[in-house]
Amino acid sequence: MSDVGTVLAAAQPRLLAYVRRRLRDPDQARDVVQETVVRVIEQEGRQRIEQPVAYAFRVADSVIYGQAQRAHTVHEPVDAELACDLPLPDELLDYRQRFARFERALAALPPLRRAVFVKRHIDGLSRSEIAGDLGLSLEAVKKHLVRAMVDLAGCVDDDGRSARRAGGWGA
């Protein structure tokens, strides 16, 4: 098994938990993870991937989105008056809990890394604008963004327990 394959095999439980939170069908979640791993390994064959686990989470989102697009059909509700556009209470609770965990993980980032992440993903600034604002090189901004994404991507597992240890991934 390649180095990337070994890394992905170790991260598979976290990836599966991530996908399960987005899908209702556990069998479909396993299929998505399998397709994700195959795509990441194939991409690694074309070019080196610095953070294969973080990349796998993004690929999983892409696979889920692609499947949803292919399966998209409009279903009319049985009774139009019963249809509600609001999220279900358990979905709302899950979202709030995940958001609270994300906020805690964001607050735990080193101040400069957090500032770079917020300026890029919240304020919408370009990397070069961030570099100018903070007096950093463009490469330093890129490194802070990658490290922040790695730290935040592993901030919770499926049970809501912290899956990251100080400075890295949880076991």
trRosetta pair geometry for C-beta under 8 A, 3 or more apart (Angstrom, degrees):
i j d omega theta_ij theta_ji phi_ij phi_ji
1 5 4.1 -129 -178 101 94 130
1 6 5.3 124 114 -59 117 79
1 9 6.9 0 174 -19 155 141
2 5 4.4 100 52 5 75 104
2 6 7.0 -137 96 -5 41 85
2 41 6.8 135 46 -139 134 102
2 44 7.1 157 122 112 151 143
3 6 5.7 -54 -150 35 31 112
3 7 6.4 31 152 -18 65 106
4 7 5.6 -53 -146 38 33 112
4 8 6.1 29 155 -16 66 109
4 40 6.7 -156 165 135 123 101
4 41 5.9 159 104 -107 122 69
4 44 4.5 -100 -15 -101 172 171
4 49 6.7 76 -115 52 131 116
4 52 4.8 173 -142 -106 93 162
5 8 5.8 -57 -143 41 28 108
5 9 6.2 33 155 -24 64 106
5 37 7.7 73 -127 -178 69 107
5 41 5.9 39 -76 -103 87 123
6 9 5.7 -51 -145 32 29 113
6 10 6.6 27 155 -16 62 105
7 10 5.9 -59 -155 36 30 110
7 11 6.4 13 153 -6 65 114
7 52 5.3 100 94 69 136 130
7 53 6.2 -112 152 -50 107 95
8 11 5.7 -64 -142 48 34 104
8 12 6.5 65 152 -60 65 83
8 15 7.6 6 -163 -18 78 153
8 37 5.1 134 154 -129 142 97
8 40 6.2 151 -90 85 144 142
8 41 7.3 -94 12 -58 157 94
8 52 6.1 -84 -60 138 93 122
8 53 7.0 179 -97 -90 59 69
8 56 6.0 143 -121 -78 103 153
9 12 5.6 -20 -154 -19 33 120
11 14 5.3 -57 -170 45 71 111
11 15 5.6 71 133 -25 88 106
11 53 4.5 -176 -98 -121 169 114
11 56 6.8 130 104 59 137 151
11 169 7.5 -64 -101 -164 101 155
12 15 5.5 -58 -140 41 33 112
12 16 6.0 37 160 -23 69 105
12 33 6.4 88 -153 175 85 132
12 37 7.3 -2 -100 -75 101 132
13 16 5.7 -53 -144 36 29 112
13 17 6.4 31 156 -19 63 105
13 157 7.8 3 130 -146 98 120
14 17 5.7 -53 -148 36 32 112
14 18 6.3 37 151 -23 64 106
14 53 7.8 30 77 -167 131 119
14 154 6.5 -14 -164 -125 154 85
14 157 6.0 -91 -115 -115 80 88
14 163 6.2 127 -113 176 119 155
14 169 8.0 -97 -31 -163 166 115
14 170 7.9 136 -82 62 132 99
15 18 5.5 -52 -150 34 32 116
15 19 6.4 27 154 -15 65 106
15 33 5.4 121 120 -128 111 106
15 36 6.7 -161 177 94 135 149
15 37 8.0 119 110 -62 164 92
15 53 7.7 -132 -62 -154 108 80
15 56 5.8 -48 -107 131 135 124
15 57 6.8 -137 -116 -83 85 69
15 60 6.2 -178 -166 -62 97 149
16 19 5.9 -56 -146 39 31 107
16 20 6.2 35 154 -23 65 107
16 29 6.1 88 -160 145 73 112
16 30 6.9 14 -128 -93 111 61
16 33 5.1 -16 -87 -71 74 155
16 158 8.0 -38 101 -49 76 135
17 20 5.7 -52 -144 34 30 114
17 21 6.7 35 155 -24 61 101
17 157 5.3 19 112 -173 169 72
17 158 3.2 -123 -149 -48 115 106
18 21 6.1 -56 -160 26 28 111
18 22 7.2 10 150 -6 60 109
18 57 6.1 -68 154 -127 167 95
18 60 6.5 84 105 102 119 159
18 158 7.9 -111 -43 -70 38 85
19 22 5.9 -69 -158 42 38 105
19 23 6.0 -3 159 12 76 114
19 29 4.4 143 115 -152 109 89
19 32 4.9 173 -156 88 143 131
19 33 5.6 -135 8 -58 156 90
19 36 7.8 -143 -71 -16 136 147
19 60 5.4 -110 -80 -174 103 129
19 64 6.9 -173 -139 -67 87 122
20 23 6.3 -75 -132 57 30 85
20 26 6.3 13 -119 -109 108 71
20 29 4.6 25 -80 -127 68 161
20 158 6.3 17 66 -116 127 128
21 94 7.2 178 -155 172 101 133
21 98 7.7 108 -175 -82 148 144
21 158 6.7 -159 -53 -120 102 79
22 61 7.9 -164 -104 -109 173 67
22 64 5.6 -9 124 -141 138 162
23 26 8.0 157 103 -75 108 27
23 28 5.4 -133 170 94 147 115
23 29 5.0 -176 65 -73 131 88
23 32 6.9 166 -23 -6 152 148
23 64 6.7 -138 -57 -127 106 115
25 28 3.8 61 90 12 115 114
25 29 6.7 179 94 -18 59 81
26 29 5.3 -49 -148 30 37 117
26 30 6.8 38 154 -19 66 98
27 30 5.9 -50 -155 31 35 109
27 31 6.7 35 147 -17 64 105
28 31 5.4 -53 -152 36 38 115
28 32 6.3 41 150 -22 68 103
28 67 7.7 147 -172 158 116 161
29 32 5.7 -52 -149 34 32 113
29 33 6.5 32 153 -18 65 104
30 33 5.7 -53 -148 36 33 111
30 34 6.3 35 153 -20 65 106
31 34 5.7 -54 -148 36 31 112
31 35 6.3 27 156 -14 65 106
32 35 5.9 -57 -147 40 29 107
32 36 6.1 36 152 -25 64 108
32 60 6.0 77 151 -150 107 84
32 63 5.0 147 -152 113 85 129
32 64 5.9 30 -139 -71 143 78
32 67 7.1 -86 -94 -11 103 148
33 36 5.4 -53 -147 35 31 117
33 37 6.4 32 156 -20 65 103
33 60 6.9 4 -96 -112 55 115
34 37 6.0 -52 -149 33 30 109
34 38 6.6 29 153 -17 63 106
35 38 5.7 -55 -149 37 33 113
35 39 6.3 33 154 -19 67 107
35 63 5.2 142 97 -136 122 144
36 39 5.8 -58 -149 36 29 109
36 40 6.3 25 156 -17 66 107
36 56 5.5 86 156 -164 115 84
36 59 4.8 133 -145 107 86 109
36 60 4.5 -1 -100 -80 147 75
36 63 5.5 -106 -70 -7 84 148
37 40 5.9 -55 -146 36 30 109
37 41 6.3 27 157 -15 65 108
37 56 7.0 19 -88 -134 55 123
38 41 6.0 -59 -148 39 28 108
38 42 6.2 28 155 -18 64 109
39 42 5.7 -56 -146 38 30 111
39 43 6.2 29 155 -19 65 107
39 59 5.2 179 92 -170 130 138
39 63 7.3 -164 -1 -66 149 116
40 43 5.7 -55 -147 38 30 110
40 44 6.3 36 152 -24 64 104
40 49 6.9 -55 -167 5 88 172
40 52 5.8 100 175 -163 127 93
40 55 6.0 129 -125 108 109 109
40 56 5.0 -24 -67 -90 152 85
40 59 5.7 -147 -62 13 91 163
41 44 5.5 -49 -147 32 33 115
41 45 6.8 40 150 -24 61 99
42 45 5.6 -51 -160 26 35 116
42 46 7.2 25 147 -12 63 103
43 46 5.7 -59 -157 38 40 108
43 47 6.8 -39 168 47 74 81
43 49 6.4 65 112 -56 107 126
43 55 7.5 -137 89 155 145 139
43 59 7.9 -147 -2 -87 146 139
44 47 7.5 -94 -136 73 26 42
44 48 7.0 33 -150 -126 70 33
44 49 5.2 -73 -94 6 84 111
44 52 6.7 5 -78 -106 126 120
49 52 4.7 94 104 -83 125 74
49 55 5.1 -71 -168 2 131 163
50 146 6.8 -21 106 -159 136 147
51 54 4.0 5 133 32 123 117
51 55 5.9 143 93 -21 73 89
51 146 6.2 175 -21 -172 141 105
51 149 7.5 122 106 93 165 112
51 150 5.7 -120 -142 -83 142 112
52 55 5.4 -57 -142 42 31 115
52 56 6.1 41 155 -30 66 103
53 56 5.5 -48 -149 28 32 115
53 57 7.0 36 151 -21 61 97
53 150 7.6 79 77 -133 106 88
53 153 7.3 153 123 111 95 139
53 154 7.7 21 133 -64 133 114
53 169 7.2 14 93 -87 168 148
54 57 5.9 -48 -158 27 36 112
54 58 7.1 30 148 -12 63 103
54 146 7.5 144 79 -163 168 75
54 149 5.4 84 -155 125 138 108
54 150 5.2 -78 -62 -91 133 70
54 153 5.2 170 -115 3 82 166
55 58 5.8 -58 -156 38 38 109
55 59 6.2 38 148 -20 70 106
56 59 5.5 -52 -143 38 35 112
56 60 6.3 43 153 -26 66 101
57 60 5.6 -47 -149 29 31 115
57 61 6.9 35 150 -19 60 100
57 153 5.3 -168 11 -157 166 125
58 61 5.7 -49 -156 31 36 114
58 62 6.6 37 147 -18 64 105
59 62 5.4 -55 -153 37 37 116
59 63 6.3 39 150 -21 69 102
60 63 5.7 -51 -146 34 33 111
60 64 6.4 34 154 -18 65 104
61 64 5.8 -55 -149 37 30 111
61 65 6.2 30 154 -18 65 109
62 65 5.7 -55 -145 38 29 111
62 66 6.2 30 155 -20 64 107
63 66 5.7 -55 -146 37 29 112
63 67 6.4 28 156 -17 64 105
64 67 6.0 -57 -150 37 29 108
64 68 6.3 28 153 -19 64 108
65 68 5.7 -57 -148 37 30 112
65 69 6.3 32 153 -21 65 105
66 69 5.7 -53 -148 34 32 112
66 70 6.4 27 156 -15 65 106
67 70 5.8 -57 -148 38 32 108
67 71 6.0 11 160 -2 68 115
68 71 6.1 -67 -139 50 27 98
68 72 6.2 54 154 -61 63 92
69 72 5.6 -29 -150 -12 29 121
76 80 7.7 -41 -176 -78 93 87
77 80 5.9 134 68 -92 110 40
77 82 6.0 -157 159 72 135 94
77 83 4.1 -161 -11 -66 161 110
78 82 6.9 -2 67 46 86 137
79 82 4.3 71 80 1 102 112
79 83 7.6 -168 93 -21 57 78
80 83 5.7 -41 -157 12 42 117
87 91 4.3 -117 173 91 112 124
87 92 5.0 142 95 -59 118 85
87 95 7.2 31 126 -8 167 140
88 91 4.5 90 58 7 82 107
88 92 7.0 -151 91 -8 41 87
89 92 5.6 -56 -146 36 33 112
89 93 6.3 33 156 -18 67 105
90 93 5.6 -50 -144 38 34 112
90 94 6.2 38 154 -20 65 105
91 94 5.6 -52 -146 37 31 113
91 95 6.3 34 153 -21 64 105
92 95 5.7 -52 -148 35 30 113
92 96 6.4 28 154 -18 64 106
93 96 5.8 -55 -147 37 30 110
93 97 6.3 28 156 -17 65 107
94 97 5.9 -57 -147 38 29 109
94 98 6.2 26 157 -15 65 108
95 98 5.9 -59 -146 40 28 108
95 99 6.1 28 156 -20 65 110
96 99 5.7 -55 -144 37 29 112
96 100 6.3 31 155 -21 64 105
97 100 5.8 -52 -148 34 31 111
97 101 6.5 29 153 -16 64 105
97 160 6.1 -40 156 -123 129 126
98 101 5.7 -55 -150 38 33 110
98 102 6.3 36 151 -21 66 105
98 156 6.6 -144 -129 53 73 155
99 102 5.5 -51 -147 35 33 114
99 103 6.4 37 153 -22 65 102
100 103 5.7 -49 -148 33 32 113
100 104 6.6 32 152 -17 63 103
101 104 5.7 -53 -150 36 33 111
101 105 6.3 32 152 -17 66 106
101 155 5.8 149 145 132 99 112
101 156 4.6 38 145 -58 154 134
101 160 6.9 -149 -64 -156 145 74
101 162 7.7 -173 -153 -91 110 70
102 105 5.7 -56 -147 39 32 110
102 106 6.1 34 153 -21 66 106
102 152 6.8 47 -145 -160 83 103
102 155 6.2 118 -103 83 52 155
102 156 7.8 -73 -58 -7 64 120
103 106 5.6 -53 -145 36 30 113
103 107 6.3 30 155 -19 64 106
104 107 5.7 -55 -148 37 30 111
104 108 6.4 30 152 -22 63 108
104 155 7.8 149 78 -176 86 126
105 108 5.6 -57 -149 34 32 113
105 109 7.3 51 149 -39 60 89
105 151 6.8 169 173 141 105 90
105 152 5.5 129 125 -118 129 67
105 155 3.6 -42 -80 -127 159 138
105 156 7.7 -115 -42 -32 136 84
105 164 7.0 82 -128 37 116 141
106 109 5.9 -35 -164 1 38 115
106 114 6.2 105 176 -132 74 104
106 117 7.2 -144 -139 100 96 142
106 118 7.9 94 -172 -69 122 96
106 152 6.7 32 -76 -103 73 117
107 114 7.5 50 -117 -119 23 147
108 151 8.0 -150 92 167 100 126
109 113 4.7 -120 170 93 112 111
109 114 4.1 145 85 -65 118 91
109 117 6.8 6 119 13 173 142
109 148 6.0 26 -131 -122 147 90
109 151 6.1 124 -98 105 96 154
109 152 7.7 -23 -64 -58 124 95
110 113 4.6 77 62 14 88 111
110 114 6.7 -164 84 -11 39 90
111 114 5.7 -59 -145 38 27 111
111 115 6.2 28 158 -22 65 107
112 115 5.6 -51 -146 34 32 113
112 116 6.4 32 155 -18 65 104
112 134 7.3 115 -150 -168 92 140
112 144 6.5 -98 128 -123 90 140
113 116 5.9 -54 -150 36 30 110
113 117 6.3 29 153 -18 64 108
113 144 4.8 -160 -118 -158 66 95
113 147 6.0 -77 -134 92 130 113
113 148 5.0 169 170 -72 99 99
113 151 7.6 62 147 19 144 149
114 117 5.7 -57 -148 38 31 112
114 118 6.1 28 157 -18 67 108
114 148 7.2 147 -87 -118 38 124
115 118 5.9 -56 -143 38 28 108
115 119 6.2 26 159 -18 63 109
115 134 6.6 131 119 -97 128 135
116 119 6.0 -58 -147 38 27 110
116 120 6.3 18 158 -13 63 112
116 130 5.8 85 -138 177 74 138
116 134 6.9 -56 -82 -9 84 166
116 136 7.6 -24 -93 31 121 162
116 141 5.8 -177 -146 -142 125 70
116 144 4.0 60 61 116 162 138
116 145 6.1 -113 136 -62 116 71
116 148 6.8 -165 82 -26 100 144
117 120 6.1 -67 -150 41 26 105
117 121 5.8 -21 174 20 68 115
117 122 7.8 58 128 -5 67 98
117 144 7.2 -126 -44 142 76 95
117 145 6.5 142 -92 -116 67 61
117 148 4.0 -156 -74 171 126 164
117 149 7.9 170 -117 -51 112 63
117 152 7.6 128 -149 -28 152 141
118 121 6.9 -71 -122 55 20 81
118 122 4.6 -24 -163 27 65 126
118 123 6.4 58 141 -9 70 100
119 122 7.3 -16 -58 52 11 86
119 123 4.9 -33 -144 43 44 128
119 125 4.7 -32 164 36 90 128
119 129 7.7 -153 162 104 118 98
119 130 4.7 133 110 -108 137 106
119 133 6.8 -168 -141 66 154 150
119 134 7.7 -143 -2 -35 164 120
120 123 7.4 39 -2 54 12 84
120 124 7.6 40 180 -111 29 13
120 125 6.1 -78 -91 64 42 77
120 127 6.9 24 -107 -82 116 63
120 130 6.0 -24 -63 -56 86 149
120 141 7.9 137 -64 178 126 105
120 145 5.9 14 18 -106 170 118
121 124 7.8 27 -160 -72 11 46
125 129 4.2 -123 -176 89 105 127
125 130 5.2 129 109 -56 125 83
125 133 7.2 -18 180 -6 164 142
126 129 4.6 98 53 4 79 102
126 130 7.1 -142 94 -5 42 85
127 130 5.7 -54 -150 36 33 112
127 131 6.3 37 151 -23 66 105
127 138 5.8 72 137 -149 112 86
127 141 4.9 143 -163 115 88 138
127 142 6.4 26 -148 -66 141 76
127 145 7.4 -68 -107 -26 105 147
128 131 5.4 -47 -146 33 35 116
128 132 6.5 35 154 -17 64 104
128 138 6.2 -15 -93 -101 68 109
129 132 5.8 -56 -151 38 31 110
129 133 6.2 31 153 -19 66 108
130 133 5.7 -55 -144 38 31 111
130 134 6.0 -2 167 7 67 114
130 136 7.3 -23 128 51 82 118
130 141 5.0 124 96 -134 118 134
131 134 6.7 -73 -139 52 20 89
131 135 7.8 -66 171 118 53 2
131 136 4.9 -106 -135 77 66 77
131 137 6.3 -22 -146 161 121 12
131 138 5.0 -42 -71 -79 157 56
131 140 7.3 120 -117 60 94 94
131 141 4.9 -90 -70 -32 87 137
132 135 7.7 24 -171 -70 24 38
134 141 7.6 136 54 -88 128 99
136 140 4.2 -120 -180 84 110 129
136 141 5.4 133 103 -53 128 82
136 144 7.7 -14 175 -7 166 136
137 140 4.6 100 54 1 79 102
137 141 7.2 -141 95 -4 45 83
138 141 5.6 -52 -153 34 36 114
138 142 6.5 37 149 -19 66 104
139 142 5.6 -52 -149 35 34 113
139 143 6.4 34 153 -19 66 104
140 143 5.7 -52 -147 36 32 111
140 144 6.4 33 154 -18 65 105
141 144 5.8 -56 -149 36 30 110
141 145 6.4 30 153 -19 64 107
142 145 5.7 -57 -150 35 31 111
142 146 6.4 28 155 -17 66 106
143 146 5.8 -54 -146 37 31 109
143 147 6.2 26 158 -14 66 109
144 147 5.9 -58 -144 42 29 107
144 148 6.1 31 156 -22 65 108
145 148 5.8 -55 -145 36 28 111
145 149 6.4 28 156 -19 64 106
146 149 5.8 -56 -150 35 30 110
146 150 6.4 29 153 -18 65 106
147 150 5.6 -52 -147 36 34 112
147 151 6.3 33 154 -17 66 107
148 151 5.7 -56 -147 40 31 110
148 152 6.0 18 159 -10 67 113
149 152 6.0 -62 -138 45 27 103
149 153 5.8 34 161 -31 66 109
150 153 6.0 -49 -137 28 24 112
150 154 7.0 -1 168 3 56 108
150 169 7.7 -79 172 -59 94 91
151 154 7.1 -85 -164 45 22 92
151 155 7.2 48 146 -67 61 92
151 164 6.5 85 -159 -158 61 158
152 155 5.4 -20 -156 -30 43 121
154 163 5.2 -116 172 103 81 105
154 164 4.6 116 108 -75 100 101
154 169 4.9 -110 -148 -121 172 77
154 170 6.3 -179 163 10 117 86
155 162 7.0 -53 -179 -140 56 72
155 163 6.8 86 123 48 12 87
155 164 5.5 -36 -105 -2 42 127
156 160 5.9 -16 -164 -137 120 36
156 161 7.2 140 -149 70 71 31
156 162 6.7 -60 -99 -110 59 37
156 163 5.8 102 -166 5 11 103
157 160 7.4 -68 69 1 63 16
157 161 5.7 -12 42 60 105 81
157 163 4.1 116 -42 -65 92 126
157 170 7.2 -90 -44 69 116 145
162 170 6.9 156 130 -72 68 141
163 169 7.3 -21 141 -168 88 67
163 170 3.8 -133 177 28 53 139
164 168 6.8 -180 -162 96 83 33
164 169 6.2 -69 -118 -129 72 30
164 170 5.2 -98 -76 -36 21 92
165 168 5.6 -7 66 66 91 81
165 169 7.3 16 24 93 86 23
165 170 5.6 128 -25 -95 81 62
165 171 7.7 30 -27 -16 125 80
